[in-house]
Amino acid sequence: MNIKYRVSERDYRSAALLELRKRDKWSLLEFYSPYIVAIVWVCACFIPDDFDLFLTLGIIPIFIAVLWMRRRRFEADYRRKRNFHLLHSLDLDRNGLRLETTDGSTRTTWANYLKFAEDSDNFVLFQKTGHGFFPIPKDHLTPEQVEELGSMLQSRLQRAE
C-alpha cells in the first residue's frame, strides 16, 4: 500500500491530541486536567463565602490560558519537527513501513510500534520508545485507502483503548 500525504499544522495538532488521549492513563489525565480543574472550581463556587465572584470569574481566564498554552506547545512542536512539513510517500507492507521524503528514506518494522489509534481525522502509530508518535492524516486518503490502512494496522498492531 502506498500513501502520499503532507502533515499540516492542524493535522499534527489533531494527531497530538489523539496521542495524548490514547497513550496511557497518565496522558489521559494530562488531556482532561484543564476540564477537571474547571469543573472543581465551578463546584467550589457554590460554597457560600465572600470569594464567590472571584472564583466564578477567575476560572475563565485560567481555563482559556491553559488551553492556549497547550495549543502553543503543539505549534512549537510542529515548527521544530521539520520532517512533517515535507511531502511523505509511505509504503506499508507485511514487514513494516518505508517512508520517503525529500530528505531521505527510512525503513522501520512493525516491532518499533506499540499500538495505533484512529479518529475521524488521523491514524496515529505509537512508538515504543518515549512519547513519539507517527501521524497519518486521513485528508489525503480515499475511503478505500482508509479502510485498507485500518485493516492492515488492525492485523499488525493492537488498537489503543
OpenMM code with the backbone's topology and positions (N, CA, C; nanometers):
from openmm import Vec3, app, unit

residues = "MET ASN ILE LYS TYR ARG VAL SER GLU ARG ASP TYR ARG SER ALA ALA LEU LEU GLU LEU ARG LYS ARG ASP LYS TRP SER LEU LEU GLU PHE TYR SER PRO TYR ILE VAL ALA ILE VAL TRP VAL CYS ALA CYS PHE ILE PRO ASP ASP PHE ASP LEU PHE LEU THR LEU GLY ILE ILE PRO ILE PHE ILE ALA VAL LEU TRP MET ARG ARG ARG ARG PHE GLU ALA ASP TYR ARG ARG LYS ARG ASN PHE HIS LEU LEU HIS SER LEU ASP LEU ASP ARG ASN GLY LEU ARG LEU GLU THR THR ASP GLY SER THR ARG THR THR TRP ALA ASN TYR LEU LYS PHE ALA GLU ASP SER ASP ASN PHE VAL LEU PHE GLN LYS THR GLY HIS GLY PHE PHE PRO ILE PRO LYS ASP HIS LEU THR PRO GLU GLN VAL GLU GLU LEU GLY SER MET LEU GLN SER ARG LEU GLN ARG ALA GLU".split()
positions = [
    Vec3(0.0846, -0.1176, 0.0000),
    Vec3(0.0000, 0.0000, 0.0000),
    Vec3(0.0890, 0.1237, 0.0000),
    Vec3(0.0621, 0.2170, -0.0882),
    Vec3(0.1400, 0.3396, -0.0999),
    Vec3(0.0479, 0.4591, -0.0748),
    Vec3(0.0933, 0.5501, 0.0140),
    Vec3(0.0170, 0.6694, 0.0501),
    Vec3(0.1075, 0.7907, 0.0351),
    Vec3(0.0569, 0.8953, -0.0276),
    Vec3(0.1298, 1.0223, -0.0367),
    Vec3(0.0498, 1.1278, 0.0397),
    Vec3(0.1176, 1.1971, 0.1299),
    Vec3(0.0486, 1.2976, 0.2116),
    Vec3(0.1480, 1.3978, 0.2669),
    Vec3(0.0940, 1.5067, 0.3179),
    Vec3(0.1704, 1.6099, 0.3865),
    Vec3(0.0971, 1.6386, 0.5175),
    Vec3(0.1704, 1.6483, 0.6273),
    Vec3(0.1113, 1.6735, 0.7585),
    Vec3(0.1043, 1.8240, 0.7800),
    Vec3(-0.0171, 1.8779, 0.7878),
    Vec3(-0.0341, 2.0209, 0.8152),
    Vec3(-0.0301, 2.0443, 0.9659),
    Vec3(-0.0264, 2.1705, 1.0040),
    Vec3(-0.0252, 2.2019, 1.1479),
    Vec3(-0.1541, 2.1559, 1.2149),
    Vec3(-0.2657, 2.1704, 1.1464),
    Vec3(-0.3936, 2.1243, 1.2005),
    Vec3(-0.3945, 1.9719, 1.2161),
    Vec3(-0.3400, 1.9006, 1.1174),
    Vec3(-0.3303, 1.7544, 1.1260),
    Vec3(-0.2414, 1.7130, 1.2425),
    Vec3(-0.1298, 1.7827, 1.2601),
    Vec3(-0.0384, 1.7496, 1.3691),
    Vec3(-0.1048, 1.7728, 1.5045),
    Vec3(-0.1733, 1.8853, 1.5189),
    Vec3(-0.2392, 1.9157, 1.6462),
    Vec3(-0.3463, 1.8111, 1.6775),
    Vec3(-0.4230, 1.7742, 1.5767),
    Vec3(-0.5262, 1.6728, 1.5951),
    Vec3(-0.4648, 1.5381, 1.6329),
    Vec3(-0.3552, 1.5008, 1.5666),
    Vec3(-0.2880, 1.3745, 1.5979),
    Vec3(-0.2251, 1.3781, 1.7363),
    Vec3(-0.1686, 1.4919, 1.7749),
    Vec3(-0.1075, 1.5044, 1.9080),
    Vec3(-0.2125, 1.4940, 2.0174),
    Vec3(-0.3295, 1.5519, 1.9961),
    Vec3(-0.4377, 1.5391, 2.0944),
    Vec3(-0.4871, 1.3952, 2.1023),
    Vec3(-0.4966, 1.3279, 1.9881),
    Vec3(-0.5354, 1.1863, 1.9887),
    Vec3(-0.4312, 1.1035, 2.0622),
    Vec3(-0.3041, 1.1322, 2.0381),
    Vec3(-0.1974, 1.0606, 2.1080),
    Vec3(-0.2043, 1.0857, 2.2573),
    Vec3(-0.2340, 1.2071, 2.2963),
    Vec3(-0.2431, 1.2423, 2.4376),
    Vec3(-0.3593, 1.1694, 2.5055),
    Vec3(-0.4696, 1.1537, 2.4334),
    Vec3(-0.5854, 1.0836, 2.4899),
    Vec3(-0.5651, 0.9328, 2.4988),
    Vec3(-0.4931, 0.8756, 2.4041),
    Vec3(-0.4872, 0.7300, 2.3921),
    Vec3(-0.3572, 0.6660, 2.4383),
    Vec3(-0.2544, 0.7426, 2.4720),
    Vec3(-0.1250, 0.6837, 2.5076),
    Vec3(-0.1358, 0.5932, 2.6304),
    Vec3(-0.1759, 0.6494, 2.7431),
    Vec3(-0.1920, 0.5721, 2.8662),
    Vec3(-0.2764, 0.6527, 2.9645),
    Vec3(-0.2945, 0.5999, 3.0842),
    Vec3(-0.3821, 0.6663, 3.1817),
    Vec3(-0.3272, 0.8021, 3.2260),
    Vec3(-0.1950, 0.8156, 3.2388),
    Vec3(-0.1379, 0.9426, 3.2833),
    Vec3(-0.1526, 1.0504, 3.1777),
    Vec3(-0.1358, 1.0161, 3.0524),
    Vec3(-0.1535, 1.1160, 2.9473),
    Vec3(-0.3008, 1.1531, 2.9323),
    Vec3(-0.3893, 1.0582, 2.9627),
    Vec3(-0.5321, 1.0875, 2.9626),
    Vec3(-0.5638, 1.1928, 3.0690),
    Vec3(-0.5008, 1.1803, 3.1847),
    Vec3(-0.5177, 1.2796, 3.2913),
    Vec3(-0.4648, 1.4154, 3.2467),
    Vec3(-0.3515, 1.4160, 3.1749),
    Vec3(-0.2972, 1.5418, 3.1244),
    Vec3(-0.3922, 1.6074, 3.0244),
    Vec3(-0.4591, 1.5261, 2.9423),
    Vec3(-0.5523, 1.5796, 2.8437),
    Vec3(-0.6742, 1.6424, 2.9118),
    Vec3(-0.7317, 1.5730, 3.0105),
    Vec3(-0.8550, 1.6197, 3.0728),
    Vec3(-0.8337, 1.7105, 3.1934),
    Vec3(-0.7102, 1.7337, 3.2372),
    Vec3(-0.6868, 1.8125, 3.3587),
    Vec3(-0.7443, 1.9538, 3.3526),
    Vec3(-0.7361, 2.0288, 3.2411),
    Vec3(-0.7982, 2.1627, 3.2423),
    Vec3(-0.9491, 2.1569, 3.2646),
    Vec3(-1.0132, 2.0560, 3.2088),
    Vec3(-1.1579, 2.0418, 3.2254),
    Vec3(-1.1931, 2.0028, 3.3689),
    Vec3(-1.1119, 1.9154, 3.4278),
    Vec3(-1.1360, 1.8727, 3.5666),
    Vec3(-1.1198, 1.9916, 3.6610),
    Vec3(-1.0146, 2.0701, 3.6413),
    Vec3(-0.9917, 2.1879, 3.7264),
    Vec3(-1.1080, 2.2852, 3.7126),
    Vec3(-1.1554, 2.3064, 3.5911),
    Vec3(-1.2674, 2.3989, 3.5702),
    Vec3(-1.3933, 2.3503, 3.6405),
    Vec3(-1.4225, 2.2225, 3.6333),
    Vec3(-1.5422, 2.1676, 3.6990),
    Vec3(-1.5307, 2.1791, 3.8505),
    Vec3(-1.4137, 2.1441, 3.9053),
    Vec3(-1.3947, 2.1549, 4.0509),
    Vec3(-1.4060, 2.3002, 4.0945),
    Vec3(-1.3502, 2.3913, 4.0180),
    Vec3(-1.3548, 2.5331, 4.0520),
    Vec3(-1.4984, 2.5842, 4.0510),
    Vec3(-1.5749, 2.5455, 3.9504),
    Vec3(-1.7149, 2.5897, 3.9431),
    Vec3(-1.7951, 2.5299, 4.0585),
    Vec3(-1.7689, 2.4031, 4.0914),
    Vec3(-1.8383, 2.3421, 4.2053),
    Vec3(-1.8018, 2.4114, 4.3361),
    Vec3(-1.6773, 2.4556, 4.3491),
    Vec3(-1.6347, 2.5271, 4.4695),
    Vec3(-1.7043, 2.6618, 4.4812),
    Vec3(-1.7535, 2.7137, 4.3706),
    Vec3(-1.8224, 2.8425, 4.3730),
    Vec3(-1.9556, 2.8348, 4.4473),
    Vec3(-2.0103, 2.7158, 4.4590),
    Vec3(-2.1389, 2.7007, 4.5262),
    Vec3(-2.1258, 2.6975, 4.6783),
    Vec3(-2.0029, 2.6952, 4.7276),
    Vec3(-1.9799, 2.7035, 4.8718),
    Vec3(-1.9944, 2.8502, 4.9102),
    Vec3(-2.0863, 2.8818, 5.0005),
    Vec3(-2.1104, 3.0235, 5.0315),
    Vec3(-1.9950, 3.0859, 5.1103),
    Vec3(-1.9361, 3.1869, 5.0522),
    Vec3(-1.8377, 3.2701, 5.1208),
    Vec3(-1.8169, 3.3979, 5.0391),
    Vec3(-1.7218, 3.4774, 5.0778),
    Vec3(-1.7010, 3.6075, 5.0148),
    Vec3(-1.6302, 3.5999, 4.8790),
    Vec3(-1.5762, 3.4852, 4.8430),
    Vec3(-1.4964, 3.4744, 4.7216),
    Vec3(-1.5735, 3.4191, 4.6020),
    Vec3(-1.7046, 3.4145, 4.6086),
    Vec3(-1.7842, 3.3557, 4.5001),
    Vec3(-1.7568, 3.4215, 4.3655),
    Vec3(-1.7601, 3.5518, 4.3606),
    Vec3(-1.7380, 3.6215, 4.2342),
    Vec3(-1.5958, 3.6008, 4.1844),
    Vec3(-1.5004, 3.6037, 4.2767),
    Vec3(-1.3609, 3.5803, 4.2389),
    Vec3(-1.3424, 3.4404, 4.1808),
    Vec3(-1.4004, 3.3403, 4.2458),
    Vec3(-1.3877, 3.2038, 4.1962),
    Vec3(-1.4578, 3.1863, 4.0621),
    Vec3(-1.5750, 3.2430, 4.0492),
    Vec3(-1.6514, 3.2277, 3.9253),
    Vec3(-1.5805, 3.2937, 3.8083),
    Vec3(-1.5344, 3.4154, 3.8249),
    Vec3(-1.4703, 3.4873, 3.7161),
    Vec3(-1.3229, 3.4494, 3.6994),
    Vec3(-1.2631, 3.3924, 3.8020),
    Vec3(-1.1220, 3.3562, 3.7955),
    Vec3(-1.0947, 3.2337, 3.7114),
    Vec3(-1.1894, 3.1419, 3.7031),
    Vec3(-1.1650, 3.0176, 3.6309),
    Vec3(-1.1629, 3.0391, 3.4797),
    Vec3(-1.2394, 3.1334, 3.4295),
    Vec3(-1.2487, 3.1510, 3.2838),
    Vec3(-1.1138, 3.1888, 3.2231),
    Vec3(-1.0436, 3.2897, 3.2741),
    Vec3(-0.9128, 3.3209, 3.2141),
    Vec3(-0.8095, 3.2096, 3.2349),
    Vec3(-0.8143, 3.1424, 3.3490),
    Vec3(-0.7195, 3.0331, 3.3738),
    Vec3(-0.7455, 2.9185, 3.2770),
    Vec3(-0.8703, 2.8824, 3.2581),
    Vec3(-0.9074, 2.7746, 3.1670),
    Vec3(-0.8642, 2.8072, 3.0240),
    Vec3(-0.8911, 2.9277, 2.9799),
    Vec3(-0.8524, 2.9701, 2.8448),
    Vec3(-0.6996, 2.9729, 2.8321),
    Vec3(-0.6308, 3.0175, 2.9352),
    Vec3(-0.4844, 3.0238, 2.9307),
    Vec3(-0.4222, 2.8839, 2.9213),
    Vec3(-0.4760, 2.7894, 2.9947),
    Vec3(-0.4224, 2.6527, 2.9901),
    Vec3(-0.4425, 2.5916, 2.8516),
    Vec3(-0.5601, 2.6085, 2.7940),
    Vec3(-0.5852, 2.5563, 2.6596),
    Vec3(-0.5001, 2.6292, 2.5555),
    Vec3(-0.4787, 2.7599, 2.5724),
    Vec3(-0.3950, 2.8362, 2.4814),
    Vec3(-0.2495, 2.7901, 2.4894),
    Vec3(-0.2006, 2.7644, 2.6124),
    Vec3(-0.0631, 2.7163, 2.6287),
    Vec3(-0.0454, 2.5786, 2.5644),
    Vec3(-0.1457, 2.4915, 2.5742),
    Vec3(-0.1390, 2.3605, 2.5100),
    Vec3(-0.1299, 2.3772, 2.3577),
    Vec3(-0.2105, 2.4659, 2.3050),
    Vec3(-0.2088, 2.4905, 2.1595),
    Vec3(-0.0728, 2.5447, 2.1150),
    Vec3(-0.0173, 2.6384, 2.1917),
    Vec3(0.1142, 2.6936, 2.1595),
    Vec3(0.2233, 2.5867, 2.1650),
    Vec3(0.2122, 2.4944, 2.2608),
    Vec3(0.3101, 2.3854, 2.2705),
    Vec3(0.3049, 2.2975, 2.1462),
    Vec3(0.1845, 2.2669, 2.0982),
    Vec3(0.1711, 2.1855, 1.9772),
    Vec3(0.2247, 2.2602, 1.8553),
    Vec3(0.1996, 2.3918, 1.8475),
    Vec3(0.2529, 2.4721, 1.7362),
    Vec3(0.4057, 2.4720, 1.7380),
    Vec3(0.4646, 2.4856, 1.8558),
    Vec3(0.6108, 2.4847, 1.8666),
    Vec3(0.6666, 2.3475, 1.8296),
    Vec3(0.6008, 2.2410, 1.8717),
    Vec3(0.6443, 2.1063, 1.8348),
    Vec3(0.6401, 2.0876, 1.6840),
    Vec3(0.5344, 2.1357, 1.6205),
    Vec3(0.5210, 2.1210, 1.4757),
    Vec3(0.6303, 2.1991, 1.4034),
    Vec3(0.6584, 2.3215, 1.4475),
    Vec3(0.7640, 2.4007, 1.3847),
    Vec3(0.9010, 2.3342, 1.4008),
    Vec3(0.9237, 2.2718, 1.5160),
    Vec3(1.0514, 2.2084, 1.5447),
    Vec3(1.0704, 2.0803, 1.4621),
    Vec3(0.9634, 2.0095, 1.4338),
    Vec3(0.9713, 1.8836, 1.3593),
    Vec3(0.9553, 1.9117, 1.2101),
    Vec3(1.0611, 1.9564, 1.1483),
    Vec3(1.0601, 1.9974, 1.0076),
    Vec3(1.0267, 1.8828, 0.9127),
    Vec3(1.0540, 1.7593, 0.9515),
    Vec3(1.0272, 1.6479, 0.8608),
    Vec3(0.8777, 1.6293, 0.8345),
    Vec3(0.7908, 1.6792, 0.9208),
    Vec3(0.6469, 1.6693, 0.8966),
    Vec3(0.6008, 1.7678, 0.7891),
    Vec3(0.6778, 1.8698, 0.7613),
    Vec3(0.6391, 1.9711, 0.6631),
    Vec3(0.6562, 1.9212, 0.5196),
    Vec3(0.7362, 1.8181, 0.5015),
    Vec3(0.7686, 1.7674, 0.3686),
    Vec3(0.6592, 1.6749, 0.3162),
    Vec3(0.6619, 1.6519, 0.1860),
    Vec3(0.5721, 1.5556, 0.1252),
    Vec3(0.6208, 1.4157, 0.1619),
    Vec3(0.5298, 1.3329, 0.2150),
    Vec3(0.5615, 1.1965, 0.2567),
    Vec3(0.5089, 1.0975, 0.1542),
    Vec3(0.5879, 0.9976, 0.1271),
    Vec3(0.5430, 0.8831, 0.0495),
    Vec3(0.5643, 0.7617, 0.1384),
    Vec3(0.4553, 0.7032, 0.1844),
    Vec3(0.4607, 0.5950, 0.2824),
    Vec3(0.4202, 0.4644, 0.2162),
    Vec3(0.5071, 0.3653, 0.2239),
    Vec3(0.4780, 0.2306, 0.1759),
    Vec3(0.4640, 0.1397, 0.2965),
    Vec3(0.3522, 0.0700, 0.3042),
    Vec3(0.3284, -0.0243, 0.4128),
    Vec3(0.3201, -0.1647, 0.3533),
    Vec3(0.3861, -0.2599, 0.4193),
    Vec3(0.3767, -0.3993, 0.3779),
    Vec3(0.3805, -0.4877, 0.5021),
    Vec3(0.3934, -0.6166, 0.4824),
    Vec3(0.3880, -0.7078, 0.5972),
    Vec3(0.5105, -0.6961, 0.6869),
    Vec3(0.6205, -0.6377, 0.6360),
    Vec3(0.7427, -0.6235, 0.7156),
    Vec3(0.7469, -0.4948, 0.7970),
    Vec3(0.6812, -0.3895, 0.7506),
    Vec3(0.6837, -0.2633, 0.8221),
    Vec3(0.6516, -0.1453, 0.7333),
    Vec3(0.7114, -0.0314, 0.7645),
    Vec3(0.6857, 0.0932, 0.6929),
    Vec3(0.8138, 0.1425, 0.6266),
    Vec3(0.7971, 0.2035, 0.5125),
    Vec3(0.9076, 0.2693, 0.4437),
    Vec3(0.8609, 0.4094, 0.4091),
    Vec3(0.9274, 0.5088, 0.4664),
    Vec3(0.8897, 0.6482, 0.4486),
    Vec3(0.9938, 0.7182, 0.3631),
    Vec3(0.9483, 0.7815, 0.2556),
    Vec3(1.0370, 0.8590, 0.1690),
    Vec3(0.9929, 1.0045, 0.1708),
    Vec3(1.0900, 1.0925, 0.1919),
    Vec3(1.0690, 1.2370, 0.1815),
    Vec3(1.1825, 1.2934, 0.0971),
    Vec3(1.1828, 1.4233, 0.0769),
    Vec3(1.2927, 1.4843, 0.0032),
    Vec3(1.4225, 1.4802, 0.0830),
    Vec3(1.4133, 1.4608, 0.2145),
    Vec3(1.5327, 1.4499, 0.2990),
    Vec3(1.5971, 1.3123, 0.2929),
    Vec3(1.5199, 1.2104, 0.2539),
    Vec3(1.5757, 1.0761, 0.2501),
    Vec3(1.4686, 0.9709, 0.2702),
    Vec3(1.5148, 0.8519, 0.2999),
    Vec3(1.4257, 0.7378, 0.3135),
    Vec3(1.4573, 0.6634, 0.4432),
    Vec3(1.3544, 0.6176, 0.5127),
    Vec3(1.3734, 0.5385, 0.6349),
    Vec3(1.2845, 0.4156, 0.6280),
    Vec3(1.3296, 0.3104, 0.6916),
    Vec3(1.2546, 0.1850, 0.6967),
    Vec3(1.2445, 0.1426, 0.8416),
    Vec3(1.1236, 0.1134, 0.8885),
    Vec3(1.1030, 0.0629, 1.0241),
    Vec3(1.0159, -0.0610, 1.0181),
    Vec3(1.0314, -0.1462, 1.1166),
    Vec3(0.9499, -0.2671, 1.1240),
    Vec3(0.8304, -0.2412, 1.2144),
    Vec3(0.7355, -0.3304, 1.2083),
    Vec3(0.6170, -0.3172, 1.2938),
    Vec3(0.6540, -0.3296, 1.4415),
    Vec3(0.7649, -0.3946, 1.4717),
    Vec3(0.8081, -0.4118, 1.6109),
    Vec3(0.8435, -0.2790, 1.6771),
    Vec3(0.8696, -0.1742, 1.5990),
    Vec3(0.9025, -0.0422, 1.6558),
    Vec3(0.7800, 0.0308, 1.7080),
    Vec3(0.6615, -0.0200, 1.6799),
    Vec3(0.5382, 0.0469, 1.7183),
    Vec3(0.4618, -0.0386, 1.8183),
    Vec3(0.4081, 0.0269, 1.9181),
    Vec3(0.3384, -0.0402, 2.0266),
    Vec3(0.1927, -0.0667, 1.9928),
    Vec3(0.1238, 0.0355, 1.9453),
    Vec3(-0.0193, 0.0262, 1.9138),
    Vec3(-0.0557, 0.1401, 1.8208),
    Vec3(-0.1815, 0.1443, 1.7818),
    Vec3(-0.2285, 0.2534, 1.6964),
    Vec3(-0.3634, 0.3019, 1.7458),
    Vec3(-0.3974, 0.4243, 1.7068),
    Vec3(-0.5275, 0.4834, 1.7382),
    Vec3(-0.5802, 0.5475, 1.6114),
    Vec3(-0.7113, 0.5613, 1.6082),
    Vec3(-0.7764, 0.6196, 1.4911),
    Vec3(-0.8919, 0.7064, 1.5371),
    Vec3(-0.9076, 0.8197, 1.4717),
    Vec3(-1.0270, 0.9014, 1.4888),
    Vec3(-1.0731, 0.9448, 1.3504),
    Vec3(-1.1610, 1.0411, 1.3430),
    Vec3(-1.2158, 1.0806, 1.2132),
    Vec3(-1.1142, 1.1530, 1.1252),
    Vec3(-1.0051, 1.2034, 1.1834),
    Vec3(-0.9075, 1.2819, 1.1078),
    Vec3(-0.7743, 1.2118, 1.0837),
    Vec3(-0.7334, 1.1219, 1.1714),
    Vec3(-0.5975, 1.0676, 1.1682),
    Vec3(-0.5905, 0.9220, 1.2087),
    Vec3(-0.4810, 0.8603, 1.1652),
    Vec3(-0.4280, 0.7390, 1.2264),
    Vec3(-0.3026, 0.7830, 1.2998),
    Vec3(-0.2776, 0.7268, 1.4168),
    Vec3(-0.1576, 0.7585, 1.4928),
    Vec3(-0.0938, 0.6268, 1.5343),
    Vec3(0.0346, 0.6110, 1.5007),
    Vec3(0.1112, 0.4946, 1.5437),
    Vec3(0.1963, 0.5365, 1.6630),
    Vec3(0.1874, 0.4625, 1.7726),
    Vec3(0.2619, 0.4935, 1.8944),
    Vec3(0.3951, 0.4209, 1.8913),
    Vec3(0.5042, 0.4956, 1.8990),
    Vec3(0.6361, 0.4336, 1.9017),
    Vec3(0.6611, 0.3750, 2.0399),
    Vec3(0.7378, 0.2658, 2.0456),
    Vec3(0.7644, 0.2001, 2.1732),
    Vec3(0.8513, 0.2834, 2.2652),
    Vec3(0.9436, 0.3599, 2.2094),
    Vec3(1.0344, 0.4375, 2.2925),
    Vec3(0.9811, 0.5787, 2.3129),
    Vec3(0.9807, 0.6246, 2.4345),
    Vec3(0.9383, 0.7611, 2.4652),
    Vec3(0.7920, 0.7864, 2.4336),
    Vec3(0.7632, 0.9112, 2.4042),
    Vec3(0.6271, 0.9518, 2.3692),
    Vec3(0.6174, 0.9879, 2.2216),
    Vec3(0.6978, 0.9247, 2.1392),
    Vec3(0.6935, 0.9529, 1.9970),
    Vec3(0.5706, 0.8916, 1.9317),
    Vec3(0.5244, 0.9570, 1.8277),
    Vec3(0.4111, 0.9042, 1.7527),
    Vec3(0.4288, 0.9384, 1.6060),
    Vec3(0.3601, 0.8645, 1.5226),
    Vec3(0.3701, 0.8804, 1.3780),
    Vec3(0.2304, 0.9079, 1.3238),
    Vec3(0.2007, 1.0322, 1.2823),
    Vec3(0.0663, 1.0646, 1.2346),
    Vec3(0.0485, 1.0325, 1.0861),
    Vec3(-0.0694, 0.9835, 1.0524),
    Vec3(-0.1087, 0.9639, 0.9124),
    Vec3(-0.2451, 1.0291, 0.8958),
    Vec3(-0.2505, 1.1507, 0.8400),
    Vec3(-0.3795, 1.2189, 0.8252),
    Vec3(-0.4660, 1.1523, 0.7188),
    Vec3(-0.5954, 1.1510, 0.7434),
    Vec3(-0.6897, 1.0896, 0.6505),
    Vec3(-0.7325, 1.1832, 0.5377),
    Vec3(-0.6958, 1.3110, 0.5454),
    Vec3(-0.7383, 1.4087, 0.4447),
    Vec3(-0.6966, 1.3703, 0.3033),
    Vec3(-0.5807, 1.3068, 0.2900),
    Vec3(-0.5255, 1.2760, 0.1588),
    Vec3(-0.5559, 1.1332, 0.1131),
    Vec3(-0.6389, 1.0618, 0.1890),
    Vec3(-0.6687, 0.9225, 0.1584),
    Vec3(-0.8095, 0.9075, 0.1018),
    Vec3(-0.8257, 0.8130, 0.0132),
    Vec3(-0.9590, 0.7783, -0.0361),
    Vec3(-1.0258, 0.6887, 0.0675),
    Vec3(-1.1582, 0.6746, 0.0647),
    Vec3(-1.2245, 0.5844, 0.1601),
    Vec3(-1.1730, 0.4399, 0.1519),
    Vec3(-1.1356, 0.3952, 0.0334),
    Vec3(-1.0811, 0.2594, 0.0193),
    Vec3(-0.9454, 0.2483, 0.0878),
    Vec3(-0.8618, 0.3541, 0.0757),
    Vec3(-0.7310, 0.3527, 0.1414),
    Vec3(-0.7457, 0.3573, 0.2929),
    Vec3(-0.8436, 0.4347, 0.3417),
    Vec3(-0.8674, 0.4413, 0.4864),
    Vec3(-0.9053, 0.3033, 0.5386),
    Vec3(-0.9936, 0.2356, 0.4677),
    Vec3(-1.0359, 0.1013, 0.5104),
    Vec3(-0.9197, 0.0029, 0.5034),
    Vec3(-0.8431, 0.0076, 0.3958),
    Vec3(-0.7296, -0.0839, 0.3801),
    Vec3(-0.6230, -0.0580, 0.4868),
    Vec3(-0.5934, 0.0690, 0.5110),
    Vec3(-0.4944, 0.1031, 0.6124),
    Vec3(-0.5419, 0.0606, 0.7512),
    Vec3(-0.6696, 0.0845, 0.7813),
    Vec3(-0.7242, 0.0430, 0.9108),
    Vec3(-0.7153, -0.1075, 0.9317),
    Vec3(-0.7480, -0.1850, 0.8298),
    Vec3(-0.7414, -0.3308, 0.8445),
    Vec3(-0.5961, -0.3783, 0.8540),
    Vec3(-0.5043, -0.3127, 0.7804),
    Vec3(-0.3636, -0.3508, 0.7888),
    Vec3(-0.3077, -0.3211, 0.9281),
    Vec3(-0.3397, -0.2054, 0.9810),
    Vec3(-0.2917, -0.1715, 1.1155),
    Vec3(-0.3542, -0.2628, 1.2201),
    Vec3(-0.4807, -0.2951, 1.2039),
    Vec3(-0.5506, -0.3847, 1.2981),
    Vec3(-0.4853, -0.5228, 1.2993),
    Vec3(-0.4411, -0.5697, 1.1842),
    Vec3(-0.3794, -0.7017, 1.1782),
    Vec3(-0.2365, -0.7034, 1.2331),
    Vec3(-0.1692, -0.5889, 1.2326),
    Vec3(-0.0284, -0.5825, 1.2770),
    Vec3(-0.0088, -0.5283, 1.4176),
    Vec3(-0.0964, -0.4375, 1.4599),
    Vec3(-0.0789, -0.3695, 1.5892),
    Vec3(-0.2057, -0.3783, 1.6727),
    Vec3(-0.1901, -0.3568, 1.8003),
    Vec3(-0.3030, -0.3516, 1.8918),
    Vec3(-0.3688, -0.2136, 1.8825),
    Vec3(-0.4998, -0.2095, 1.8877),
    Vec3(-0.5715, -0.0811, 1.8863),
    Vec3(-0.5707, -0.0217, 2.0269),
    Vec3(-0.5400, 0.1069, 2.0361),
    Vec3(-0.5389, 0.1776, 2.1650),
    Vec3(-0.6813, 0.1930, 2.2147),
    Vec3(-0.6997, 0.1722, 2.3411),
    Vec3(-0.8327, 0.1844, 2.4030),
    Vec3(-0.8553, 0.3235, 2.4532),
] * unit.nanometer
topology = app.Topology()
chain = topology.addChain("A")
for resn in residues:
    res = topology.addResidue(resn, chain)
    for name in ("N", "CA", "C"):
        topology.addAtom(name, app.Element.getBySymbol(name[0]), res)
